Amino acid sequence: QLQLVESGGGLVQPGGSLRLSCAASGFTVEYSIIGWFRQAPGKEREGVSCISSSAPSKDYADSVKGRFTISRDNAKNTVYLQMNSLKPEDTGVYYCAAEPQWRLCSKVPGDYDYWGQGTQVTVSS
C-alpha cells in the first residue's frame, strides 16, 4: 500500500528554518515524482516545489526560490524540504504528494494521486 507521512512542521519565528520530511512506503521515490504543496486558510492548495524521477531535476515556486531546497535520500526513501528565511506568508499546512512515474515533476495538485496527511507550519513572532 502506497503511503506518505510528513513530519517536521511547527512554530517558528520569521527568519527561522524548518526541515520537512516526507517518508514514503509502498513505492520508490527514486522512480517517482514528488511534490510539496501548501494550503493556507481560505486559500487554494499551491505547489511549492517538486523533484523529478529523472536527473533529478527540481522546480520551485517563485515565492520560495532561493529560500527552500528540495532533496531526496534514496536509501531512506524520503524527500525533504529545507525551508530557510521563513516568512509569515509561508504559514500553512504542507503536504507531500507522489506519482510513481518516470517523468518531469509538476507543481499542479491534480497531477498527483497520492497524498500525505499534512504537517502544520506556522511562522509568527
C-alpha positions in Angstrom: 0.0 0.0 0.0 1.4 3.3 -1.0 1.8 5.7 1.9 3.4 9.2 2.5 4.0 10.5 6.0 5.1 14.1 6.5 6.9 15.4 9.6 8.9 18.4 10.8 6.3 21.1 10.9 6.0 23.5 13.8 6.0 27.1 15.0 9.0 29.2 14.0 9.8 32.9 14.1 10.2 34.9 10.9 13.7 34.3 9.5 13.9 30.9 11.0 14.2 27.5 9.4 12.4 24.2 9.3 13.1 20.9 7.5 10.1 18.9 6.4 10.4 15.2 5.7 8.2 13.0 3.5 8.7 9.3 4.3 7.4 7.0 1.6 6.4 3.4 1.7 4.9 1.0 -0.8 6.8 2.6 -3.7 10.3 4.0 -4.6 10.8 7.8 -4.5 13.7 7.5 -6.9 11.4 6.3 -9.7 8.6 8.8 -8.9 7.8 12.5 -9.0 7.3 14.1 -5.6 5.8 17.4 -4.9 5.5 19.7 -1.9 2.3 21.7 -1.6 0.9 24.1 1.0 -2.5 25.4 1.8 -3.3 28.5 3.9 -6.7 29.0 5.5 -9.2 30.2 2.9 -6.7 29.7 0.0 -6.3 27.1 -2.7 -3.6 24.5 -2.4 -0.4 25.7 -4.2 2.6 23.9 -5.4 5.8 24.9 -3.6 8.4 22.6 -5.0 8.9 19.3 -6.8 11.6 16.8 -7.8 11.6 14.6 -10.8 12.4 10.9 -11.0 15.0 11.6 -13.7 18.2 13.5 -13.3 16.7 14.5 -10.8 15.5 18.0 -11.8 13.9 20.3 -9.3 11.4 23.1 -9.6 10.3 25.8 -7.2 7.5 28.4 -6.9 8.8 31.9 -7.4 7.8 32.8 -3.9 10.2 30.3 -2.4 13.2 30.3 -4.8 16.4 30.9 -3.0 14.9 30.0 0.4 13.6 26.5 0.0 15.5 23.4 -1.1 14.0 20.1 -2.1 16.2 16.9 -1.8 15.8 13.2 -1.9 17.5 10.4 0.1 17.0 7.2 -2.0 18.4 5.0 0.8 15.8 6.3 3.2 13.1 6.5 0.6 12.4 10.1 1.9 12.1 13.5 0.3 12.9 16.7 2.3 12.0 20.3 2.1 14.6 22.6 3.7 12.9 25.9 4.4 15.1 28.9 5.3 14.4 32.6 5.9 10.8 31.8 6.6 8.1 34.5 6.3 4.6 34.8 7.8 3.2 34.2 4.4 4.8 30.7 4.4 2.3 29.7 7.0 0.0 26.8 6.1 -0.4 23.0 6.0 2.3 21.4 4.0 1.6 18.3 2.1 3.8 16.0 0.1 2.4 14.1 -2.9 3.7 11.4 -5.2 3.1 10.0 -8.6 5.0 6.8 -9.4 6.0 7.9 -12.9 9.3 8.4 -14.7 8.8 12.0 -15.8 9.5 15.6 -15.1 7.8 16.8 -11.9 4.8 19.1 -11.7 3.6 21.7 -9.2 -0.1 21.1 -10.2 -2.0 19.2 -7.5 -4.2 17.4 -10.0 -1.1 15.6 -11.4 -0.7 13.6 -8.2 -2.8 10.7 -7.0 -1.1 10.0 -3.6 -1.0 12.5 -0.7 0.2 12.6 2.8 -1.8 13.8 5.8 -0.1 17.2 6.0 2.0 19.0 8.6 1.3 22.5 10.0 3.9 25.2 9.6 3.3 28.5 11.4 5.7 31.4 11.0 4.9 34.0 13.6 6.6 36.2 16.2 
